[in-house]
């Protein structure tokens, strides 16, 4: 069996002939790097090479098995130690296993084969561990805020500082800002830079779940708790144990559920529907909304006590129109990624296209920019995107000094509808592809089709 990286094995055996036999057997796998030693001291002197596996003769001239094993596990706890002995004493074997030995093999004519199988089993586990470490490293890099969240403006530098501060503690984080500014991306960046990065990141869009199902979604339910509850279901709070729970669009939470959420946060316990048992959880909470929560409190739509419980470290996401030339930094990054993913020749923005992007207020923010640029890459003739390839609605011709007068909800809704329609047309009405490209829920697009806001042509 081969592994992604070479596996270093120390064979510690004072019987030279027997040590050569074990080395010969293991050397049949070219991915195994084998070093052979005849004394414990020689082995200790080379532990800096960080062997993955050590085969240890129980009786060595300079140390008994238990003593040598204990020192090996103290100095190199991650190494797997296989003890090989001529003794068949069960108590000795049990004692060595308790001391941390991976396995205990008795010397006979089949020892080499059994050792081969044991080493292969260790390597399977080692391969999985290395793969998990590689994936964790990739995820950490992906959500390194200075890699995943692009921008050079002063607003973004301030945002990076807040992300760093949030990642160093477990304080609740409340993200606010317009739709499409990247609130969930920031939440992920904080999670994967924090000490909880090995735990799960569980995201829930409160607005996307029907009110009558949301309580079960968050807290879970027992079998028979209500009609249709045919089995126990673990809620999102339990799923996020030892990780982070991200509640997006928290302002849409029903007032009755706000009271239950407040109690859960105070007690740090949840109760599944249909049960009286209290279940403790350990999850960091982050919330996000595009609404002004303070105004929601003043107008009686959001509980004041819950508001202060959730406020924690507030982070205001800057709208794209206030970030200056970050528009071009993001547009070029989106172009590179889109062309690479679709095996297209690289595209560049013409000077006219750049000016058109800089003049446009982007009511849909970064999400809209991504959609516009990707569509332009599809529509462009040749390897340069011209201004006419950018499908912007009612783009102003004045300088990019500020947003146009009309940037209210109706204008934003019209822009969102137009983008979704363009993507449906470009992807032949494939709703799943469009949802993935725009990073929105497919139920949102289905609802827009149902309401005749967009159509599948």
C-alpha positions as CSV (number, residue, x, y, z in Angstrom):
1,X,0.0,0.0,0.0
2,X,1.4,3.4,-0.9
3,X,0.8,6.6,1.0
4,X,0.9,10.2,-0.2
5,X,4.2,10.8,1.7
6,X,7.0,8.4,2.6
7,X,6.6,6.6,5.9
8,X,9.7,6.4,8.1
9,X,10.0,3.1,10.1
10,X,12.6,2.3,12.8
11,X,13.4,-1.4,13.3
12,X,14.9,-1.8,16.8
13,X,16.2,-5.4,17.1
14,X,19.5,-6.6,18.7
15,X,19.4,-9.9,16.7
16,X,21.0,-8.8,13.5
17,X,19.6,-11.7,11.4
18,X,16.1,-11.1,12.7
19,X,16.3,-7.4,12.2
20,X,17.4,-7.9,8.6
21,X,14.4,-10.2,8.0
22,X,12.0,-7.6,9.3
23,X,13.7,-4.9,7.2
24,X,13.6,-7.1,4.1
25,X,9.9,-7.7,4.5
26,X,9.0,-4.1,5.0
27,X,11.3,-2.9,2.2
28,X,8.9,-4.5,-0.3
29,X,6.9,-1.3,-0.1
30,X,9.0,1.4,-1.8
31,X,7.2,4.2,0.2
32,X,8.7,2.9,3.4
33,X,12.0,4.5,4.6
34,X,13.5,2.0,7.0
35,X,16.3,2.5,9.5
36,X,17.6,-0.4,11.6
37,X,19.1,-0.1,15.1
38,X,20.4,-2.8,17.5
39,X,20.1,-0.8,20.8
40,X,17.6,1.5,22.4
41,X,20.2,4.3,22.8
42,X,21.0,4.3,19.0
43,X,17.2,4.6,18.4
44,X,16.9,7.5,20.9
45,X,19.8,9.4,19.2
46,X,17.9,9.4,15.9
47,X,14.4,10.4,17.1
48,X,14.9,13.8,15.6
49,X,14.1,12.1,12.2
50,X,10.6,11.8,13.5
51,X,9.8,8.1,12.6
52,X,6.1,7.3,12.0
53,X,6.4,3.7,13.2
54,X,8.9,1.9,15.5
55,X,9.1,-1.8,15.8
56,X,10.6,-2.5,19.2
57,X,12.2,-5.8,20.4
58,X,11.0,-6.4,23.9
59,X,14.4,-7.5,25.2
60,X,17.3,-5.2,24.3
61,X,20.8,-5.2,25.7
62,X,20.3,-1.7,27.2
63,X,16.7,-1.6,28.2
64,X,13.5,-3.6,28.9
65,X,10.5,-3.3,26.8
66,X,8.3,-1.3,29.2
67,X,11.0,1.2,30.0
68,X,12.0,1.8,26.4
69,X,8.4,2.1,25.3
70,X,7.6,4.6,28.1
71,X,10.6,6.8,27.0
72,X,9.6,6.5,23.3
73,X,6.0,7.6,24.0
74,X,7.2,10.5,26.2
75,X,9.7,11.8,23.6
76,X,7.6,11.0,20.4
77,X,4.0,10.5,21.4
78,X,2.7,10.6,17.8
79,X,4.8,7.6,16.7
80,X,3.1,4.1,16.6
81,X,5.2,1.5,18.5
82,X,4.8,-2.2,17.7
83,X,6.5,-4.4,20.4
84,X,7.9,-7.7,19.2
85,X,8.8,-10.4,21.8
86,X,9.6,-14.0,22.2
87,X,7.3,-14.1,25.3
88,X,3.6,-15.1,25.0
89,X,2.7,-13.8,28.4
90,X,-0.8,-12.2,28.2
91,X,-0.2,-9.9,31.2
92,X,3.0,-8.5,29.6
93,X,1.1,-7.8,26.4
94,X,-1.8,-6.1,28.2
95,X,0.7,-4.0,30.2
96,X,2.5,-2.8,27.1
97,X,-0.8,-2.0,25.3
98,X,-1.8,0.1,28.4
99,X,1.6,1.9,28.2
100,X,0.7,3.0,24.6
101,X,2.0,0.2,22.3
102,X,0.0,0.0,19.1
103,X,0.3,-3.8,19.0
104,X,2.2,-6.7,20.5
105,X,3.5,-9.5,18.3
106,X,5.0,-12.8,19.3
107,X,8.1,-14.0,17.4
108,X,7.4,-17.0,15.3
109,X,7.5,-18.0,11.6
110,X,4.5,-15.7,10.8
111,X,5.7,-12.6,12.6
112,X,7.0,-10.8,9.5
113,X,3.6,-11.2,7.7
114,X,1.7,-10.1,10.8
115,X,4.0,-7.1,11.1
116,X,3.4,-6.3,7.4
117,X,-0.4,-6.2,8.0
118,X,-0.1,-4.2,11.2
119,X,2.1,-1.6,9.5
120,X,-0.3,-1.4,6.6
121,X,-3.2,-0.7,9.0
122,X,-1.2,2.0,10.7
123,X,-0.4,3.6,7.3
124,X,-4.1,3.7,6.4
125,X,-4.7,5.7,9.6
126,X,-1.7,7.8,8.9
127,X,-2.8,8.6,5.4
128,X,-6.2,9.7,6.7
129,X,-4.6,11.9,9.4
130,X,-2.3,13.5,6.9
131,X,-5.2,14.1,4.5
132,X,-7.3,15.7,7.3
133,X,-4.3,17.9,8.3
134,X,-3.9,18.9,4.6
135,X,-7.6,19.8,4.2
136,X,-7.6,21.8,7.5
137,X,-4.6,23.7,6.3
138,X,-6.3,24.4,2.9
139,X,-9.5,25.5,4.6
140,X,-7.5,27.7,6.9
141,X,-5.7,29.3,3.9
142,X,-9.0,29.6,2.0
143,X,-10.5,31.6,4.8
144,X,-7.5,33.6,5.7
145,X,-9.1,37.0,5.4
146,X,-6.3,38.4,3.4
147,X,-6.7,35.6,0.8
148,X,-10.4,35.0,0.8
149,X,-11.6,38.6,1.3
150,X,-10.0,40.9,-1.2
151,X,-9.5,44.6,-1.0
152,X,-7.0,47.3,-0.4
153,X,-9.2,50.2,0.7
154,X,-9.0,51.6,4.2
155,X,-12.4,50.2,5.0
156,X,-11.1,46.7,4.3
157,X,-7.9,47.1,6.3
158,X,-10.1,48.1,9.2
159,X,-12.2,45.0,8.6
160,X,-9.2,42.7,8.6
161,X,-8.2,44.2,12.0
162,X,-11.6,43.4,13.4
163,X,-11.5,39.8,12.0
164,X,-8.1,39.3,13.7
165,X,-9.4,40.5,17.0
166,X,-12.6,38.4,16.8
167,X,-10.6,35.3,16.0
168,X,-8.6,35.6,19.1
169,X,-11.6,35.2,21.4
170,X,-15.0,33.5,21.6
171,X,-17.0,36.7,21.7
172,X,-20.3,36.7,19.9
173,X,-20.0,38.5,16.6
174,X,-22.8,40.5,15.0
175,X,-22.3,41.3,11.3
176,X,-24.4,43.9,9.6
177,X,-24.4,45.4,6.1
178,X,-26.2,45.4,2.8
179,X,-27.0,42.2,1.0
180,X,-24.1,40.8,-1.0
181,X,-21.3,42.4,1.1
182,X,-19.8,39.1,2.2
183,X,-21.1,38.7,5.8
184,X,-21.0,34.8,5.7
185,X,-17.5,34.9,4.2
186,X,-16.3,37.1,7.1
187,X,-17.9,34.7,9.6
188,X,-16.1,31.8,8.0
189,X,-12.8,33.7,8.1
190,X,-13.2,34.3,11.8
191,X,-14.1,30.7,12.5
192,X,-11.2,29.2,10.6
193,X,-8.7,31.5,12.1
194,X,-10.0,30.8,15.7
195,X,-9.2,28.0,18.1
196,X,-12.5,26.4,17.0
197,X,-11.2,25.9,13.4
198,X,-11.2,22.1,13.8
199,X,-14.9,22.1,14.8
200,X,-17.8,22.5,12.5
201,X,-19.0,25.7,10.9
202,X,-22.8,25.5,10.7
203,X,-24.7,28.2,8.8
204,X,-28.5,28.7,9.0
205,X,-30.4,31.2,6.9
206,X,-33.3,32.1,9.2
207,X,-35.2,33.8,6.4
208,X,-35.0,30.7,4.1
209,X,-36.7,28.3,6.6
210,X,-40.5,28.4,7.2
211,X,-41.4,29.7,10.6
212,X,-43.2,26.5,11.6
213,X,-40.0,24.4,10.9
214,X,-37.4,26.8,12.3
215,X,-37.6,25.7,15.9
216,X,-37.0,22.1,14.9
217,X,-34.2,23.1,12.6
218,X,-32.4,25.0,15.4
219,X,-33.1,22.7,18.4
220,X,-34.0,19.4,16.9
221,X,-36.9,17.0,17.7
222,X,-37.6,13.6,19.0
223,X,-39.5,10.9,17.0
224,X,-43.2,11.5,17.2
225,X,-42.8,15.1,18.4
226,X,-45.2,16.3,15.7
227,X,-46.9,14.9,12.6
228,X,-44.2,13.8,10.2
229,X,-41.4,13.5,12.8
230,X,-40.7,9.9,11.9
231,X,-37.2,9.9,13.5
232,X,-35.1,11.9,16.0
233,X,-33.4,14.9,14.4
234,X,-30.3,16.7,15.7
235,X,-30.7,20.4,15.6
236,X,-28.2,23.0,14.4
237,X,-27.1,24.0,17.9
238,X,-26.0,20.4,18.6
239,X,-24.4,20.1,15.1
240,X,-22.3,23.1,15.9
241,X,-20.9,21.7,19.2
242,X,-17.3,22.8,19.7
243,X,-17.6,24.8,16.5
244,X,-19.5,27.9,15.3
245,X,-23.2,28.5,14.6
246,X,-23.8,31.3,12.1
247,X,-27.4,32.6,12.1
248,X,-27.9,34.7,8.9
249,X,-30.8,37.2,8.6
250,X,-31.4,37.0,12.4
251,X,-33.8,40.0,12.2
252,X,-36.3,37.7,10.5
253,X,-36.6,35.5,13.6
254,X,-40.2,35.3,14.9
255,X,-40.7,37.0,18.3
256,X,-41.8,33.7,20.0
257,X,-38.6,32.1,18.8
258,X,-36.6,35.1,19.9
259,X,-37.6,34.4,23.5
260,X,-36.6,30.7,23.2
261,X,-33.3,31.7,21.6
262,X,-32.6,34.1,24.5
263,X,-33.2,31.4,27.1
264,X,-30.9,29.0,25.2
265,X,-28.1,31.5,25.1
266,X,-28.5,32.3,28.8
267,X,-28.6,28.6,29.9
268,X,-26.2,27.2,27.2
269,X,-28.7,24.3,26.9
270,X,-31.2,23.3,24.3
271,X,-34.3,21.0,24.6
272,X,-35.4,19.1,21.5
273,X,-39.1,19.3,20.6
274,X,-41.0,16.4,22.2
275,X,-38.4,16.0,25.0
276,X,-37.8,17.4,28.5
277,X,-34.1,16.5,28.5
278,X,-31.7,19.4,28.6
279,X,-28.7,19.1,26.3
280,X,-25.6,21.3,27.0
281,X,-23.9,22.7,23.9
282,X,-20.6,24.5,23.4
283,X,-20.9,26.6,20.2
284,X,-19.7,30.1,19.4
285,X,-22.5,32.2,17.9
286,X,-22.3,34.7,15.1
287,X,-25.3,36.5,13.6
288,X,-25.8,38.6,10.5
289,X,-28.5,40.9,9.1
290,X,-29.0,43.5,6.4
291,X,-31.5,45.3,8.6
292,X,-30.8,47.9,11.3
293,X,-31.3,45.8,14.5
294,X,-31.4,48.9,16.7
295,X,-34.3,50.2,14.7
296,X,-36.0,46.8,14.8
297,X,-35.8,47.0,18.6
298,X,-37.3,50.5,18.6
299,X,-40.2,49.5,16.4
300,X,-40.9,46.4,18.5
301,X,-39.9,43.8,16.0
302,X,-36.9,42.5,17.9
303,X,-36.4,41.9,21.6
304,X,-34.1,44.4,23.3
305,X,-32.7,41.8,25.7
306,X,-31.8,39.5,22.9
307,X,-30.3,42.4,20.9
308,X,-27.8,43.1,23.7
309,X,-27.1,39.4,24.1
310,X,-26.2,39.1,20.4
311,X,-24.4,42.4,19.9
312,X,-21.0,41.2,21.1
313,X,-18.4,42.5,18.7
314,X,-20.3,44.5,16.0
315,X,-18.8,44.4,12.5
316,X,-20.3,46.7,9.8
317,X,-19.6,45.5,6.3
318,X,-18.8,48.3,3.9
319,X,-20.8,48.5,0.7
320,X,-18.9,48.1,-2.5
321,X,-19.7,51.6,-3.7
322,X,-17.6,53.0,-0.8
323,X,-14.5,50.9,-1.5
324,X,-13.1,52.7,-4.4
325,X,-10.8,50.7,-6.7
326,X,-11.5,47.5,-4.7
327,X,-14.1,47.1,-7.5
328,X,-11.3,46.4,-10.0
329,X,-9.4,44.2,-7.6
330,X,-12.4,42.0,-7.1
331,X,-13.5,42.0,-10.7
332,X,-10.1,40.8,-11.9
333,X,-10.1,38.1,-9.2
334,X,-13.6,36.9,-10.2
335,X,-12.5,36.9,-13.9
336,X,-9.4,34.7,-13.2
337,X,-11.4,32.2,-11.2
338,X,-14.3,32.0,-13.7
339,X,-12.0,31.5,-16.7
340,X,-9.9,28.9,-14.8
341,X,-13.0,26.9,-13.7
342,X,-14.5,27.0,-17.2
343,X,-11.3,26.3,-19.1
344,X,-11.5,29.6,-20.9
345,X,-8.7,31.8,-22.2
346,X,-8.0,34.5,-19.7
347,X,-10.0,37.7,-20.0
348,X,-9.0,41.3,-19.2
349,X,-11.0,44.4,-18.6
350,X,-10.6,47.2,-21.2
351,X,-10.1,50.7,-19.9
352,X,-13.7,51.5,-20.9
353,X,-15.0,48.5,-18.9
354,X,-13.0,49.5,-15.9
355,X,-14.4,53.1,-16.0
356,X,-18.0,51.7,-16.3
357,X,-17.5,49.5,-13.3
358,X,-16.1,52.3,-11.2
359,X,-19.0,54.6,-12.1
360,X,-21.7,52.0,-11.2
361,X,-23.0,52.0,-7.5
362,X,-23.5,48.2,-7.3
363,X,-26.7,48.0,-5.2
364,X,-26.2,44.2,-5.1
365,X,-22.6,44.7,-3.9
366,X,-19.9,42.0,-4.3
367,X,-22.4,39.4,-5.3
368,X,-23.7,41.6,-8.1
369,X,-20.2,42.4,-9.3
370,X,-19.4,38.7,-9.5
371,X,-22.5,38.0,-11.5
372,X,-21.9,40.9,-13.9
373,X,-18.2,40.1,-14.5
374,X,-18.8,36.4,-15.1
375,X,-21.6,37.1,-17.5
376,X,-19.3,39.6,-19.3
377,X,-16.7,36.9,-19.7
378,X,-19.3,34.7,-21.5
379,X,-20.5,37.5,-23.7
380,X,-17.1,39.0,-24.6
381,X,-15.7,38.5,-28.1
382,X,-12.0,37.8,-27.8
383,X,-9.8,38.1,-24.7
384,X,-10.8,41.6,-23.6
385,X,-14.1,42.7,-22.0
386,X,-15.5,45.9,-23.4
387,X,-17.8,48.3,-21.7
388,X,-20.8,47.1,-23.7
389,X,-20.2,43.5,-22.4
390,X,-21.1,44.6,-18.9
391,X,-24.8,44.3,-18.3
392,X,-25.5,47.1,-15.9
393,X,-29.0,48.5,-15.5
394,X,-29.3,52.3,-15.6
395,X,-25.6,52.8,-15.0
396,X,-24.8,56.5,-14.3
397,X,-22.4,58.3,-16.6
398,X,-21.1,60.7,-13.9
399,X,-18.0,60.3,-11.9
400,X,-17.9,57.7,-9.1
401,X,-18.3,60.3,-6.4
402,X,-21.2,58.5,-4.7
403,X,-24.4,56.5,-5.1
404,X,-27.2,57.7,-7.3
405,X,-30.3,59.2,-5.7
406,X,-32.4,56.1,-6.1
407,X,-30.9,53.1,-4.3
408,X,-33.8,52.0,-2.3
409,X,-35.4,48.5,-1.9
410,X,-37.3,48.6,-5.2
411,X,-34.1,49.5,-7.1
412,X,-32.2,46.7,-5.4
413,X,-35.0,44.2,-6.1
414,X,-35.0,45.1,-9.8
415,X,-31.2,44.7,-10.0
416,X,-31.4,41.3,-8.3
417,X,-34.2,40.1,-10.6
418,X,-32.3,41.2,-13.7
419,X,-29.1,39.4,-12.6
420,X,-31.0,36.2,-11.9
421,X,-32.8,36.4,-15.2
422,X,-29.5,36.9,-17.1
423,X,-28.0,33.9,-15.4
424,X,-31.0,31.7,-16.1
425,X,-30.7,32.7,-19.8
426,X,-27.0,32.0,-19.8
427,X,-27.4,28.6,-18.1
428,X,-30.4,27.4,-20.2
429,X,-32.8,27.7,-17.2
430,X,-30.7,25.4,-14.9
431,X,-31.8,26.6,-11.5
432,X,-29.3,24.5,-9.6
433,X,-26.4,25.9,-11.6
434,X,-27.6,29.5,-11.2
435,X,-28.1,29.1,-7.5
436,X,-24.5,27.7,-7.1
437,X,-23.0,30.5,-9.3
438,X,-24.8,33.3,-7.5
439,X,-24.4,31.6,-4.1
440,X,-28.1,32.0,-3.2
441,X,-30.6,29.3,-2.2
442,X,-32.4,27.5,-5.0
443,X,-35.7,28.0,-3.2
444,X,-35.2,31.8,-3.7
445,X,-35.0,31.3,-7.5
446,X,-38.0,28.9,-7.5
447,X,-40.0,31.5,-5.6
448,X,-39.1,34.1,-8.1
449,X,-40.2,31.9,-11.0
450,X,-43.4,31.1,-9.1
451,X,-44.1,34.8,-8.7
452,X,-43.3,35.5,-12.4
453,X,-40.4,37.8,-11.5
454,X,-38.1,35.7,-13.7
455,X,-38.9,33.1,-16.3
456,X,-37.2,30.0,-17.7
457,X,-37.1,30.5,-21.5
